[in-house]
Amino acid sequence: MSFTVIIPARLASTRLPNKPLADLGGKPMVVRVAERAAQSGAAQVVVATDHGDIVTACKRHGVTVHMTRADHASGTDRIAEVAAVLQLAPEAVVVNVQGDEPLIEPELIAAVAAAIQPEVPMATAAHAIGSAAELFDPNVVKVVLDRNGRALYFSRAPIPWHRDGFAQTREALPPGYSGLRHIGLYAYRNAFLQAYPALALAPLEQVEALEQLRALWHGHPIAVHITARTPAGGVDTAADLARVRRHFDA
């Protein structure tokens, strides 16, 4: 399947100022992300940004970059603008790779792109939850699926709730429990991506603070690719940045 990767990258960050430009082994983080994405087999990889410093850094390293409006409410809105600028066909597949994922697996990007189907305009990924601590952490987003591997619901709450198992203990996962942790990687049909920003905010989206619930609330299915490997974490904190720097300095 042919697909385009678009990487939204804003310079502002409440926890890590100038995060996209953080040095990782001699290259800015956003460039490292673009290099990983290029290994996925994407037809093209484009950075979408609202800041000139990121434009300059990308051009210095030969990464295609587009300046966007600064008032986008989300990364999805930002990549939709760039997909329109690129004049991608309505049926084209666009993958949103976050600009703080310099260790993302190229194979995972390709797998999520391949999960798009004629009747399913959006796809994402998940992997098995390995501990009760992970399940009960509200910062870990969980997802439950239907029989066709499509999302029924995303939540910060522990779902599915094992009634009997958790009545006994919440210190360990019940035997055979099959919870799934959502991975923040998305693919879209371009026609749906262009329509998405105009969809009304969903009450569930606002309660959970999970943008993907907007698609489900409006009746649009989301395919979920299950990966057997736990992905390397992205960069949200100074500790994350130190961990990733050790990888590139090795």
C-alpha positions as CSV (number, residue, x, y, z in Angstrom):
1,M,0.0,0.0,0.0
2,S,1.2,3.5,-0.9
3,F,1.0,6.0,1.9
4,T,2.3,9.4,3.1
5,V,3.7,10.1,6.5
6,I,3.1,13.5,7.9
7,I,4.8,14.5,11.2
8,P,3.2,17.3,13.2
9,A,5.8,19.2,15.2
10,R,5.1,22.3,17.3
11,L,8.0,24.1,19.0
12,A,6.0,25.0,22.1
13,S,6.0,22.4,24.9
14,T,4.9,22.8,28.5
15,R,7.3,20.2,29.9
16,L,10.2,20.2,27.4
17,P,10.7,23.6,25.6
18,N,11.9,23.3,22.0
19,K,11.4,19.5,22.1
20,P,11.4,18.9,18.3
21,L,14.9,20.5,18.1
22,A,16.4,18.5,21.0
23,D,19.7,17.1,19.9
24,L,19.8,13.3,19.5
25,G,23.3,12.1,18.4
26,G,23.9,15.2,16.4
27,K,20.5,15.6,14.8
28,P,17.3,17.3,15.9
29,M,14.6,15.0,17.3
30,V,12.1,15.8,14.5
31,V,14.7,14.8,11.9
32,R,15.3,11.5,13.7
33,V,11.6,10.8,13.5
34,A,11.5,11.6,9.8
35,E,14.4,9.3,9.2
36,R,12.6,6.4,11.0
37,A,9.4,7.1,9.1
38,A,11.3,7.0,5.8
39,Q,12.3,3.4,6.5
40,S,8.6,2.4,6.6
41,G,8.2,2.4,2.9
42,A,6.2,5.6,2.8
43,A,5.9,7.3,-0.6
44,Q,6.9,10.5,1.1
45,V,7.6,11.9,4.6
46,V,6.7,15.5,5.4
47,V,7.0,17.5,8.6
48,A,4.2,19.9,9.4
49,T,5.2,22.7,11.7
50,D,4.2,26.2,12.8
51,H,7.7,27.5,13.5
52,G,10.5,28.7,11.3
53,D,13.3,27.1,13.4
54,I,11.8,23.7,12.7
55,V,11.6,24.6,9.0
56,T,15.3,25.6,9.0
57,A,16.4,22.4,10.9
58,C,14.5,20.1,8.5
59,K,15.8,21.8,5.4
60,R,19.3,21.6,6.8
61,H,19.0,17.8,7.0
62,G,17.1,17.3,3.7
63,V,13.7,16.7,5.3
64,T,10.6,17.9,3.4
65,V,8.7,20.4,5.6
66,H,5.7,22.6,5.3
67,M,4.8,25.6,7.4
68,T,1.2,25.5,8.7
69,R,-1.1,27.9,10.4
70,A,-0.3,28.5,14.1
71,D,-3.9,28.3,15.4
72,H,-4.6,24.6,14.8
73,A,-6.3,22.9,17.8
74,S,-4.6,19.6,17.3
75,G,-2.0,17.7,15.3
76,T,-4.7,16.1,13.2
77,D,-5.8,19.5,12.0
78,R,-2.2,20.4,11.2
79,I,-1.7,17.3,9.1
80,A,-5.0,17.8,7.3
81,E,-3.8,21.2,6.2
82,V,-0.6,19.7,4.8
83,A,-2.4,16.8,3.1
84,A,-4.5,19.4,1.3
85,V,-1.4,21.4,0.3
86,L,0.1,18.2,-1.1
87,Q,-3.1,17.7,-3.1
88,L,-3.3,14.1,-2.1
89,A,-6.1,12.1,-3.6
90,P,-9.3,11.4,-1.5
91,E,-8.4,7.7,-1.3
92,A,-4.8,8.3,-0.4
93,V,-3.6,7.0,3.0
94,V,-2.0,9.5,5.4
95,V,-0.2,8.3,8.6
96,N,0.2,10.7,11.5
97,V,3.5,10.0,13.2
98,Q,4.1,12.1,16.3
99,G,7.2,14.3,16.3
100,D,8.4,13.0,19.7
101,E,8.7,9.3,18.6
102,P,12.3,9.0,17.4
103,L,12.4,5.3,18.2
104,I,9.2,4.4,16.4
105,E,9.3,1.1,14.5
106,P,9.1,1.6,10.7
107,E,7.2,-1.7,10.5
108,L,4.5,-0.5,12.8
109,I,3.9,2.6,10.7
110,A,3.5,0.4,7.6
111,A,1.2,-2.0,9.5
112,V,-1.1,0.7,10.6
113,A,-1.3,2.1,7.1
114,A,-2.2,-1.3,5.8
115,A,-5.0,-1.6,8.3
116,I,-7.0,1.0,6.4
117,Q,-9.9,-0.7,4.4
118,P,-12.5,0.7,2.0
119,E,-15.1,0.8,4.7
120,V,-12.7,1.7,7.5
121,P,-11.3,5.3,7.1
122,M,-9.1,5.3,10.2
123,A,-6.6,3.0,11.9
124,T,-4.4,2.8,14.9
125,A,-2.4,0.3,17.0
126,A,-2.3,-1.4,20.4
127,H,-0.3,-4.0,22.3
128,A,-1.0,-6.2,25.3
129,I,-1.1,-4.7,28.8
130,G,1.5,-6.5,30.9
131,S,0.7,-5.4,34.5
132,A,-2.0,-4.2,36.8
133,A,-0.2,-1.0,37.4
134,E,-0.3,-0.2,33.7
135,L,-4.0,-1.1,33.5
136,F,-5.0,1.2,36.4
137,D,-2.8,4.1,35.3
138,P,-5.1,6.8,33.8
139,N,-2.2,8.1,31.7
140,V,-2.3,4.7,29.9
141,V,-5.0,4.7,27.3
142,K,-6.8,1.4,26.9
143,V,-8.9,0.1,24.0
144,V,-11.4,-2.7,23.6
145,L,-12.2,-4.3,20.2
146,D,-15.1,-6.0,18.4
147,R,-14.8,-9.3,16.6
148,N,-13.4,-7.7,13.5
149,G,-10.5,-5.9,15.3
150,R,-12.2,-2.5,15.3
151,A,-12.3,-0.2,18.3
152,L,-15.4,-0.3,20.4
153,Y,-14.1,2.2,22.9
154,F,-11.0,4.0,24.2
155,S,-10.6,4.9,27.8
156,R,-8.2,6.0,30.6
157,A,-10.2,3.7,32.8
158,P,-9.3,0.0,33.2
159,I,-11.3,-1.7,30.4
160,P,-12.4,-4.4,30.0
161,W,-13.3,-4.6,33.7
162,H,-12.8,-8.2,35.0
163,R,-15.6,-8.3,37.5
164,D,-14.6,-11.5,39.4
165,G,-10.8,-11.1,39.1
166,F,-10.7,-7.5,40.3
167,A,-13.1,-8.2,43.1
168,Q,-10.4,-10.4,44.6
169,T,-7.3,-8.2,43.9
170,R,-6.2,-5.2,41.9
171,E,-2.5,-5.9,42.4
172,A,-2.2,-8.4,39.6
173,L,-3.9,-9.1,36.3
174,P,-6.5,-12.0,36.4
175,P,-5.3,-15.2,34.6
176,G,-6.1,-15.0,30.9
177,Y,-6.8,-11.2,31.0
178,S,-6.3,-9.6,27.6
179,G,-6.3,-5.8,28.1
180,L,-4.9,-3.7,25.3
181,R,-2.8,-0.5,25.6
182,H,-3.4,2.0,22.8
183,I,-0.5,3.3,20.8
184,G,-0.9,6.9,19.6
185,L,-0.2,6.3,15.9
186,Y,-2.9,6.9,13.3
187,A,-3.6,6.4,9.7
188,Y,-6.5,8.0,7.7
189,R,-8.1,8.0,4.3
190,N,-7.4,11.5,3.1
191,A,-11.1,12.2,2.4
192,F,-11.9,11.4,6.1
193,L,-8.9,13.3,7.3
194,Q,-10.1,16.4,5.5
195,A,-13.6,16.0,7.0
196,Y,-12.5,15.2,10.5
197,P,-11.6,18.7,11.8
198,A,-15.2,19.8,10.9
199,L,-16.8,17.1,13.0
200,A,-18.4,18.4,16.2
201,L,-16.6,17.7,19.4
202,A,-17.9,14.6,21.1
203,P,-19.0,14.6,24.8
204,L,-17.0,11.4,25.4
205,E,-13.9,13.0,23.8
206,Q,-14.2,15.9,26.2
207,V,-14.7,13.8,29.3
208,E,-11.8,11.4,28.6
209,A,-9.6,13.9,26.8
210,L,-9.2,11.5,23.9
211,E,-9.6,12.9,20.5
212,Q,-10.1,9.6,18.7
213,L,-13.4,9.1,20.5
214,R,-14.8,11.8,18.1
215,A,-14.6,9.4,15.2
216,L,-16.4,6.6,17.1
217,W,-19.1,9.0,18.5
218,H,-19.9,10.1,14.9
219,G,-20.1,6.4,13.8
220,H,-16.8,6.1,11.9
221,P,-15.0,2.7,12.5
222,I,-11.3,2.6,13.6
223,A,-9.3,-0.5,12.7
224,V,-6.7,-1.5,15.4
225,H,-3.5,-3.3,14.5
226,I,-2.2,-5.4,17.4
227,T,1.6,-5.6,17.7
228,A,3.3,-8.3,19.6
229,R,6.2,-6.0,20.6
230,T,5.9,-3.2,23.1
231,P,7.1,0.0,21.3
232,A,9.8,2.1,22.7
233,G,8.3,5.1,24.5
234,G,8.2,8.6,23.1
235,V,9.7,11.7,24.7
236,D,7.4,13.5,27.1
237,T,9.7,14.3,30.0
238,A,13.4,15.1,30.7
239,A,13.9,11.5,31.8
240,D,12.5,10.3,28.5
241,L,14.9,12.5,26.6
242,A,17.8,11.2,28.6
243,R,16.8,7.6,27.8
244,V,16.5,8.3,24.1
245,R,19.8,10.1,24.0
246,R,21.5,7.1,25.5
247,H,20.2,5.1,22.6
248,F,21.6,7.4,20.0
249,D,24.9,7.9,21.8
250,A,25.4,4.1,22.1
